[in-house]
Amino acid sequence: MTNAIAPYWVFVGTYTEAARAAGQPSEGIYVYQMDPASGTLTYVGSADPGPNPSFLAVHPSGRHIFAVSEVAERGGGVSAFAFDRATGKLAVLNQESAHGTTSCHISVDAAGKFALAANYGSGDVLVFPINADGTLRAASQIVDHAGLVPGAVAGTARAHSILLDATQRYALAADLGLDRIMIYQYDGATGTLTLNPNQPWVQAVQGAGPRHFDFHPNGRYVYLINELNATVTAFAWGAEHGTLTELQTLSTLPAGYAGGKSCADIHVSPDGRFLYGSNRGHDSLVTYAIDPATGRLALVGHTSTQGRTPRNFNLDPTGAFLFAANQDSNTIVTFRRDAATGTLTPTGQVINVPSPVCIKFLAAA
């Protein structure tokens, strides 16, 4: 890297089992370095903690990485890694049981004391204490979503993601099976989740399938992508009491489109001006402009991801580039983002990664 701007480390989680079944060599978690002037990704190395290290989280210190093992067998696993910011080397530290099936999401609190994970198959969320050396301890709390909702049938919950708000007082968890966003109070001292008495959940339209969500940088809005009915819902976020108020729901697809649909990921641009979501089936990224005064959305357009089945995607911390992970064409495609219009233009860089699922960034040392 010769440019004056410090580069970024880029981590890519993958589905190793699908890749290897298709005859693709898979290295597990891939590490790249990104040139922030051009968006170019340069391969550095990899680490293989076991099957399907799909979703990743970066510790606030930048010295540790965490990954779920997304497998159908009960137990699964959550792995901890040491990361050398000088060399880009990942080393496995330890793994703890996820006590459920199909672990699909993980995040870390701002203090770096606890990791929060979601099990899609068993419909629960978990809390893992993090030791000072970055290793994980056994789960200190497991919360069964179906058991919290009156009348919910056991086995119907599908916890898909869990994130803390900027105040670190509340955690939201999207549940595709229950069509709800669960709202928890979070005790950062003990890592304890307690259903929020002010508003325990917000109900989506039946069959919507809430999947992932993102907080606006101003802390006033939350944007949810619904996997099954291909919509995005904008909410006002009441940080004082942990409440969500729906503002609008829009389709993620072009008018008249009648093909397969399945949404995956959603991100607000770092400048807070635009929202992006991924469409599987249509194989596109939808772009909306965000009204800063109201949080409401206006459609900008759709951009082909230049591949099949866009799963996760992410914008680099400067917001200059967007990287789309095309799971079924085994590629990550780089787009340059116009900060004024929000539009995306392919840079021409396409890197081959077997069955990519998740992309995370970290500023280089």
C-alpha positions as semicolon CSV with decimal commas, in nm:
position;residue;x (nm);y (nm);z (nm)
1;M;0,000;0,000;0,000
2;T;0,161;0,326;-0,111
3;N;-0,125;0,574;-0,062
4;A;-0,109;0,809;0,235
5;I;-0,445;0,698;0,372
6;A;-0,426;0,412;0,622
7;P;-0,565;0,086;0,482
8;Y;-0,834;-0,134;0,633
9;W;-0,838;-0,500;0,723
10;V;-1,131;-0,688;0,567
11;F;-1,265;-1,018;0,705
12;V;-1,491;-1,250;0,505
13;G;-1,694;-1,530;0,665
14;T;-1,800;-1,821;0,443
15;Y;-2,002;-2,140;0,413
16;T;-1,725;-2,397;0,396
17;E;-1,955;-2,700;0,373
18;A;-2,139;-2,572;0,064
19;A;-1,817;-2,470;-0,105
20;R;-1,643;-2,800;-0,042
21;A;-1,948;-2,999;-0,150
22;A;-1,927;-2,812;-0,482
23;G;-1,558;-2,896;-0,516
24;Q;-1,437;-2,549;-0,416
25;P;-1,131;-2,526;-0,189
26;S;-1,240;-2,328;0,117
27;E;-1,015;-2,164;0,374
28;G;-1,284;-2,064;0,626
29;I;-1,237;-1,698;0,719
30;Y;-1,048;-1,490;0,463
31;V;-0,841;-1,183;0,548
32;Y;-0,774;-0,901;0,301
33;Q;-0,631;-0,554;0,313
34;M;-0,825;-0,274;0,143
35;D;-0,672;0,029;-0,024
36;P;-0,914;0,311;0,072
37;A;-0,819;0,517;-0,235
38;S;-0,905;0,252;-0,494
39;G;-1,111;-0,003;-0,301
40;T;-0,868;-0,275;-0,409
41;L;-0,865;-0,588;-0,191
42;T;-0,538;-0,777;-0,145
43;Y;-0,541;-1,128;-0,001
44;V;-0,342;-1,166;0,322
45;G;-0,438;-1,500;0,476
46;S;-0,708;-1,716;0,632
47;A;-0,810;-1,924;0,931
48;D;-1,026;-2,234;0,951
49;P;-1,201;-2,282;1,287
50;G;-1,435;-2,554;1,160
51;P;-1,749;-2,571;0,948
52;N;-1,932;-2,263;0,823
53;P;-1,773;-1,965;1,003
54;S;-2,040;-1,755;0,840
55;F;-2,106;-1,443;1,046
56;L;-1,830;-1,243;1,213
57;A;-1,787;-0,972;1,476
58;V;-1,483;-0,755;1,552
59;H;-1,387;-0,677;1,912
60;P;-1,365;-0,301;1,989
61;S;-0,993;-0,342;2,063
62;G;-0,932;-0,474;1,712
63;R;-0,726;-0,758;1,861
64;H;-0,995;-1,028;1,853
65;I;-1,248;-1,164;1,603
66;F;-1,549;-1,386;1,675
67;A;-1,738;-1,618;1,441
68;V;-2,042;-1,842;1,459
69;S;-2,038;-2,195;1,322
70;E;-2,361;-2,212;1,123
71;V;-2,445;-2,582;1,129
72;A;-2,768;-2,773;1,178
73;E;-2,629;-3,001;1,448
74;R;-2,719;-2,901;1,805
75;G;-2,433;-2,728;1,980
76;G;-2,279;-2,555;1,682
77;G;-2,018;-2,322;1,815
78;V;-1,891;-1,969;1,858
79;S;-1,517;-1,924;1,801
80;A;-1,271;-1,661;1,924
81;F;-0,957;-1,557;1,736
82;A;-0,652;-1,347;1,814
83;F;-0,581;-1,098;1,535
84;D;-0,237;-0,950;1,473
85;R;-0,298;-0,604;1,327
86;A;0,062;-0,580;1,212
87;T;0,063;-0,898;1,003
88;G;-0,304;-0,979;0,943
89;K;-0,267;-1,324;1,099
90;L;-0,571;-1,488;1,261
91;A;-0,517;-1,755;1,525
92;V;-0,794;-1,964;1,682
93;L;-0,817;-1,912;2,059
94;N;-1,111;-2,127;2,166
95;Q;-1,467;-2,231;2,088
96;E;-1,780;-2,252;2,304
97;S;-2,105;-2,436;2,238
98;A;-2,394;-2,232;2,100
99;H;-2,639;-2,472;2,272
100;G;-2,873;-2,461;1,974
101;T;-2,890;-2,505;1,597
102;T;-2,790;-2,294;1,299
103;S;-2,607;-2,009;1,472
104;C;-2,628;-1,723;1,225
105;H;-2,532;-1,390;1,385
106;I;-2,294;-1,246;1,643
107;S;-2,215;-0,899;1,776
108;V;-2,004;-0,756;2,060
109;D;-2,093;-0,483;2,309
110;A;-1,901;-0,154;2,301
111;A;-1,710;-0,240;2,620
112;G;-1,585;-0,564;2,466
113;K;-1,704;-0,763;2,766
114;F;-1,980;-0,975;2,608
115;A;-2,070;-1,130;2,272
116;L;-2,436;-1,171;2,175
117;A;-2,537;-1,443;1,930
118;A;-2,852;-1,566;1,755
119;N;-2,948;-1,927;1,677
120;Y;-3,182;-1,942;1,379
121;G;-3,270;-2,310;1,402
122;S;-3,352;-2,322;1,773
123;G;-3,490;-1,968;1,789
124;D;-3,287;-1,831;2,078
125;V;-3,031;-1,563;2,160
126;L;-2,726;-1,606;2,383
127;V;-2,473;-1,405;2,578
128;F;-2,106;-1,509;2,604
129;P;-1,865;-1,343;2,849
130;I;-1,533;-1,241;2,690
131;N;-1,212;-1,279;2,888
132;A;-0,936;-1,016;2,883
133;D;-0,729;-1,238;2,652
134;G;-1,014;-1,256;2,400
135;T;-1,121;-1,611;2,478
136;L;-1,489;-1,684;2,528
137;R;-1,648;-1,834;2,836
138;A;-1,951;-2,062;2,826
139;A;-2,281;-1,891;2,752
140;S;-2,405;-1,707;3,059
141;Q;-2,763;-1,665;2,930
142;I;-2,983;-1,836;2,672
143;V;-3,320;-1,679;2,588
144;D;-3,582;-1,883;2,401
145;H;-3,788;-1,640;2,193
146;A;-4,094;-1,862;2,162
147;G;-4,111;-1,896;2,538
148;L;-4,148;-1,519;2,574
149;V;-4,443;-1,474;2,338
150;P;-4,789;-1,580;2,463
151;G;-4,941;-1,839;2,231
152;A;-4,621;-1,896;2,034
153;V;-4,572;-2,258;1,933
154;A;-4,246;-2,416;2,045
155;G;-4,003;-2,448;1,756
156;T;-4,148;-2,163;1,549
157;A;-3,902;-1,893;1,659
158;R;-3,618;-1,813;1,418
159;A;-3,380;-1,564;1,578
160;H;-3,180;-1,408;1,295
161;S;-2,979;-1,117;1,435
162;I;-2,907;-0,926;1,755
163;L;-2,751;-0,580;1,798
164;L;-2,716;-0,323;2,075
165;D;-2,818;0,039;2,029
166;A;-2,570;0,326;2,067
167;T;-2,659;0,376;2,433
168;Q;-2,577;0,009;2,506
169;R;-2,893;-0,002;2,720
170;Y;-3,108;-0,197;2,473
171;A;-3,061;-0,494;2,241
172;L;-3,288;-0,564;1,944
173;A;-3,325;-0,914;1,802
174;A;-3,502;-0,984;1,471
175;D;-3,702;-1,309;1,467
176;L;-3,806;-1,434;1,123
177;G;-4,034;-1,709;1,255
178;L;-4,231;-1,496;1,502
179;D;-4,239;-1,192;1,270
180;R;-4,116;-0,972;1,553
181;I;-3,830;-0,757;1,663
182;M;-3,774;-0,849;2,025
183;I;-3,659;-0,560;2,246
184;Y;-3,439;-0,628;2,549
185;Q;-3,296;-0,414;2,823
186;Y;-2,924;-0,484;2,845
187;D;-2,713;-0,473;3,162
188;G;-2,358;-0,409;3,046
189;A;-2,211;-0,498;3,384
190;T;-2,353;-0,851;3,388
191;G;-2,434;-0,904;3,020
192;T;-2,795;-0,980;3,109
193;L;-3,087;-0,949;2,865
194;T;-3,432;-0,870;3,011
195;L;-3,744;-0,829;2,798
196;N;-3,818;-0,455;2,780
197;P;-4,127;-0,375;2,993
198;N;-4,182;-0,050;2,800
199;Q;-4,221;-0,239;2,470
200;P;-4,123;-0,608;2,464
201;W;-4,146;-0,639;2,086
202;V;-4,280;-0,486;1,768
203;Q;-4,496;-0,699;1,540
204;A;-4,427;-0,721;1,166
205;V;-4,684;-0,825;0,906
206;Q;-4,745;-1,201;0,926
207;G;-4,507;-1,379;0,691
208;A;-4,276;-1,079;0,649
209;G;-3,976;-1,259;0,798
210;P;-3,768;-0,994;0,983
211;R;-3,402;-1,075;0,920
212;H;-3,141;-0,800;0,967
213;F;-3,159;-0,434;1,073
214;D;-2,936;-0,133;1,112
215;F;-2,936;0,176;1,331
216;H;-2,903;0,519;1,175
217;P;-2,583;0,697;1,287
218;N;-2,794;0,967;1,456
219;G;-2,951;0,705;1,685
220;R;-3,307;0,812;1,598
221;Y;-3,405;0,552;1,336
222;V;-3,390;0,175;1,279
223;Y;-3,424;0,007;0,939
224;L;-3,536;-0,357;0,911
225;I;-3,518;-0,582;0,606
226;N;-3,784;-0,854;0,583
227;E;-3,657;-1,165;0,407
228;L;-3,980;-1,336;0,302
229;N;-4,198;-1,056;0,164
230;A;-3,905;-0,846;0,032
231;T;-3,974;-0,524;0,216
232;V;-3,790;-0,268;0,426
233;T;-3,952;-0,109;0,731
234;A;-3,837;0,222;0,877
235;F;-3,886;0,285;1,250
236;A;-3,837;0,577;1,482
237;W;-3,620;0,463;1,773
238;G;-3,695;0,594;2,121
239;A;-3,359;0,547;2,292
240;E;-3,483;0,663;2,633
241;H;-3,737;0,384;2,677
242;G;-3,630;0,140;2,405
243;T;-3,932;0,177;2,176
244;L;-3,989;0,132;1,803
245;T;-4,258;0,323;1,609
246;E;-4,317;0,221;1,248
247;L;-4,279;0,501;0,994
248;Q;-4,330;0,320;0,661
249;T;-4,277;-0,008;0,477
250;L;-4,155;-0,024;0,117
251;S;-4,086;-0,299;-0,135
252;T;-3,720;-0,379;-0,206
253;L;-3,802;-0,485;-0,564
254;P;-3,879;-0,298;-0,886
255;A;-4,244;-0,250;-0,977
256;G;-4,373;-0,543;-1,181
257;Y;-4,099;-0,786;-1,082
258;A;-4,248;-1,136;-1,043
259;G;-3,947;-1,363;-0,994
260;G;-3,803;-1,523;-0,684
261;K;-3,750;-1,297;-0,384
262;S;-3,555;-1,330;-0,063
263;C;-3,390;-1,035;0,111
264;A;-3,071;-1,073;0,312
265;D;-2,882;-0,772;0,448
266;I;-2,925;-0,400;0,517
267;H;-2,690;-0,109;0,594
268;V;-2,711;0,266;0,639
269;S;-2,425;0,458;0,476
270;P;-2,177;0,605;0,728
271;D;-2,295;0,956;0,641
272;G;-2,655;0,857;0,722
273;R;-2,788;0,977;0,386
274;F;-2,868;0,647;0,212
275;L;-2,992;0,297;0,293
276;Y;-2,896;-0,020;0,102
277;G;-3,051;-0,368;0,102
278;S;-2,974;-0,693;-0,080
279;N;-3,222;-0,890;-0,293
280;R;-3,159;-1,258;-0,358
281;G;-3,347;-1,384;-0,661
282;H;-3,343;-1,040;-0,822
283;D;-2,968;-1,036;-0,742
284;S;-2,957;-0,666;-0,673
285;L;-2,891;-0,394;-0,421
286;V;-3,176;-0,153;-0,357
287;T;-3,090;0,206;-0,267
288;Y;-3,309;0,451;-0,075
289;A;-3,250;0,813;0,019
290;I;-3,313;0,890;0,388
291;D;-3,494;1,207;0,487
292;P;-3,282;1,332;0,779
293;A;-3,574;1,518;0,938
294;T;-3,820;1,227;0,939
295;G;-3,621;0,908;0,877
296;R;-3,854;0,818;0,589
297;L;-3,724;0,655;0,273
298;A;-3,746;0,737;-0,097
299;L;-3,645;0,485;-0,362
300;V;-3,332;0,575;-0,560
301;G;-3,299;0,257;-0,767
302;H;-3,156;-0,092;-0,805
303;T;-2,806;-0,210;-0,896
304;S;-2,712;-0,559;-1,014
305;T;-2,462;-0,726;-0,780
306;Q;-2,288;-0,876;-1,086
307;G;-2,338;-1,222;-0,940
308;R;-2,585;-1,469;-0,792
309;T;-2,749;-1,466;-0,450
310;P;-2,611;-1,158;-0,275
311;R;-2,594;-1,242;0,092
312;N;-2,421;-0,999;0,319
313;F;-2,264;-0,680;0,188
314;N;-2,095;-0,389;0,360
315;L;-1,973;-0,035;0,309
316;D;-1,620;0,053;0,407
317;P;-1,593;0,291;0,706
318;T;-1,544;0,595;0,479
319;G;-1,855;0,512;0,275
320;A;-1,664;0,538;-0,054
321;F;-1,704;0,172;-0,149
322;L;-1,959;-0,106;-0,114
323;F;-1,859;-0,473;-0,128
324;A;-2,126;-0,729;-0,225
325;A;-2,084;-1,097;-0,134
326;N;-2,243;-1,314;-0,404
327;Q;-2,284;-1,649;-0,230
328;D;-2,373;-1,869;-0,528
329;S;-2,127;-1,721;-0,778
330;N;-1,841;-1,726;-0,525
331;T;-1,746;-1,362;-0,573
332;I;-1,713;-1,033;-0,393
333;V;-1,780;-0,739;-0,623
334;T;-1,659;-0,386;-0,545
335;F;-1,874;-0,078;-0,615
336;R;-1,778;0,286;-0,585
337;R;-2,050;0,489;-0,411
338;D;-2,149;0,842;-0,516
339;A;-2,185;1,026;-0,185
340;A;-2,419;1,286;-0,337
341;T;-2,665;1,054;-0,512
342;G;-2,608;0,721;-0,333
343;T;-2,570;0,541;-0,666
344;L;-2,330;0,248;-0,706
345;T;-2,089;0,185;-0,994
346;P;-1,882;-0,134;-1,032
347;T;-1,509;-0,065;-1,010
348;G;-1,426;-0,372;-1,215
349;Q;-1,269;-0,557;-0,923
350;V;-1,415;-0,902;-0,864
351;I;-1,240;-1,141;-0,627
352;N;-1,313;-1,511;-0,597
353;V;-1,418;-1,634;-0,251
354;P;-1,597;-1,967;-0,209
355;S;-1,952;-1,914;-0,078
356;P;-1,897;-1,572;0,090
357;V;-2,148;-1,473;0,357
358;C;-2,026;-1,184;0,575
359;I;-1,787;-0,887;0,534
360;K;-1,639;-0,687;0,825
361;F;-1,387;-0,400;0,840
362;L;-1,116;-0,290;1,082
363;A;-0,879;0,005;1,053
364;A;-0,519;-0,111;1,015
365;A;-0,274;-0,037;1,296
